[in-house]
Each structure stands twice: as structure tokens, then as C-alpha cells.
């Protein structure tokens, strides 16, 4: 099965760019998420960390929506 896929992939011109593009896309998204999490306010992080432990789910979701 792998030889079948490899045979078709080698016939495509420029196929070697796909792994590089996938890596760059992954790296860009990963760095964006790291930057976004690093820039979050502490009270937002505390609020989200308390959500799984909230006794009233409706209250926790309503507070976050406002």
C-alpha cells in the first residue's frame, strides 16, 4: 500500500513543498496560541480555570457571556 502511495506522490511536481508548508502552518498557529495565552489577563485565566469546578453551570456560563 505504501509503494502505491509513494509512486503517485513522486509523480506530482512540487510535492516536496507540502510537508514544509504544513510545518510552517503548524508552527505559525502554535506560536500564535502561545502569544495569545501569554497575553491573557490573569482574571480571565482564573475564571476559565474555575469553570470545571463551578457548582452552578448556568451561573458560570452567564458570567462569562457578559
C-alpha positions as CSV (number, residue, x, y, z in Angstrom):
1,X,0.0,0.0,0.0
2,X,2.8,2.4,0.8
3,X,4.5,1.7,-2.5
4,X,1.3,2.6,-4.3
5,X,1.0,5.9,-2.5
6,X,4.7,6.7,-2.9
7,X,4.5,6.0,-6.6
8,X,1.7,8.5,-7.1
9,X,3.3,11.1,-4.8
10,X,6.6,11.1,-6.7
11,X,4.7,11.8,-9.9
12,X,3.3,15.1,-8.6
13,X,5.6,18.0,-9.4
14,X,6.4,20.2,-6.3
15,X,5.1,17.6,-3.8
16,X,8.1,18.3,-1.6
17,X,6.6,21.7,-0.7
18,X,3.6,20.2,1.1
19,X,5.4,19.0,4.2
20,X,7.2,22.3,4.5
21,X,4.0,24.2,4.2
22,X,2.3,22.0,6.7
23,X,5.1,22.5,9.2
24,X,5.1,26.3,8.7
25,X,1.3,26.4,9.1
26,X,1.6,24.3,12.3
27,X,4.4,26.5,13.6
28,X,2.5,29.7,12.9
29,X,-0.6,28.5,14.7
30,X,1.4,27.2,17.6
31,X,3.3,30.5,18.0
32,X,0.0,32.4,17.8
33,X,-1.6,30.4,20.5
34,X,1.5,30.8,22.7
35,X,1.4,34.5,22.2
36,X,-2.4,34.7,22.8
37,X,-2.1,32.7,26.1
38,X,0.8,34.7,27.3
39,X,-1.1,37.9,26.7
40,X,-4.3,36.8,28.5
41,X,-5.3,38.7,31.7
42,X,-4.9,36.9,34.9
43,X,-8.6,37.3,35.9
44,X,-9.6,35.6,32.6
45,X,-7.3,32.7,33.3
46,X,-8.6,32.4,36.9
47,X,-12.2,32.5,35.6
48,X,-11.6,29.8,33.0
49,X,-9.7,27.6,35.4
50,X,-12.6,27.7,37.9
51,X,-15.2,26.8,35.2
52,X,-14.9,23.0,35.6
53,X,-15.3,23.4,39.4
54,X,-18.2,25.7,39.4
55,X,-21.2,24.4,41.3
56,X,-23.8,26.1,39.1
57,X,-23.0,25.7,35.3
58,X,-25.6,28.3,34.3
59,X,-24.1,30.9,36.6
60,X,-20.6,30.3,35.3
61,X,-21.6,30.5,31.6
62,X,-23.8,33.5,32.2
63,X,-20.9,35.4,33.9
64,X,-18.6,34.6,31.1
65,X,-21.0,35.8,28.4
66,X,-21.4,39.2,29.9
